[in-house]
């Protein structure tokens, strides 16, 4: 529950930050767009399931997630853009 709810809350917070800095809906904000849901999920886990977080996510896993997630996110969006499924490549 914490992972999914935290991911949604992180995405919501990322959208709020984008609006507060004056970006329009759908405008890119590098790293925030790719990692807001990860940060939200991890923060909620740290609050409600701290022991499980540290048991499940070693430092290596955390670093891998922080590197792979933005690359995967950008790649998937670019592919969807090229396929005509998205109007913008981000």
N, C-alpha and C positions, 0 to 999 in steps of 0.2 A: 504494500500500500504506500509506504513512504517513498519508494522510487517513483511510482507513477504520479502520485499527488505532488511530490516535490518537483518533478519534471514540468508538470503543468504550471505550478506556481513560479518556477524559474522562468519559463517562457513568458508568463504574464508580467513578471517583473522586468524582463528584457524589453517587452513592448512598452511598458510604462517609461522606462529609461529613454527609449527612442523618442517617445512623444515629448518628454520633458526637455530634450535637447533640440526639439523642433523638427525632427525627421517625420516625413509623412508615412502613412501605412505602406508597407512593402519596400521602403527604402532600406538599402543595406547598411549594416553597422558591423564591420568585421569583428570577429571573435565573440561579440555579444550574441549575434545571430546563431553562431555555431555552438556556443558553450553555455548559454543561459539555462537550458534545461538540465544539463549535467550538474551545474553548480547548485541549482534548486534541489535536485534529487539528493545530492550528497549532503547539502545543508540539513534537509529534513531528516535524513538518516542519522546525521551526527546528533541531532536533537533528541530523536525518539529511539534510535537503535545504535547507539555509539559502539557498543561491543561488536555487533554484527558488522558494522561498517569496517572497523579495523581488522576483523577476521576475514572479510571478503575482499577488501581492496588493499593490496600491498602497495608500496611506493612504486614499484614497477608497473603495476596495473594502472595506477592513477596517471603516471606519466604517459603510458601507452594510450589511455583514453583521451588525454588532453592533446595528444598529437594526432591520433587516428580520426577522432570525431570531426574536427574541422575539415580534414582532407576528404573524408567520406561524404560529409554534408555538401561541400562545394562540388565534388565530382558528381554526386547524384543530381544536384540541381542543374549542373551544366548539361548532363545527359538528357534530363527531362526537357530542358530548353531546346536542345538540338532536335529532340523528337517532336517538338511542337506542343508539349504538355504544359509548358510554363511560358509566360510572356517575357520574363527577364531571367538572366542566367544566375541569379543569386537567390 
